């Protein structure tokens, strides 16, 4: 239901949240990649995007690394997802392009998919990175 980039970014941010909760120093992109099973360049790219959106702070240098820009409880999963996906999180009709819009009737899957999207969006909005700190 989420793009690979969004899922990987949540995993990376979850690791940064754990570091924050444990009082660990900032983590390098290499550490995040290894801890979450991500390719190193891919983790670095994700962290750069998250930094550009103000969710992480990157500090260069030998003692540098990445840390959350705010408390884990203040960052929802939705805030991470919208860095990598369309803000409305909805997708076109899976049945046929001429359904579910304008003058066309809803497709046979419409109501079920809308319910699923709504539940997903609620989960992403209500779940914060603090949930990784258990």
Secondary structure as UniProt FT lines:
FT   HELIX           4..22
FT   HELIX           29..36
FT   HELIX           40..52
FT   TURN            53..54
FT   STRAND          56..59
FT   TURN            62..63
FT   STRAND          65..68
FT   HELIX           72..74
FT   HELIX           77..81
FT   TURN            82..84
FT   TURN            87..88
FT   TURN            97..98
FT   TURN            102..103
FT   TURN            108..109
FT   HELIX           110..126
FT   HELIX           129..132
//
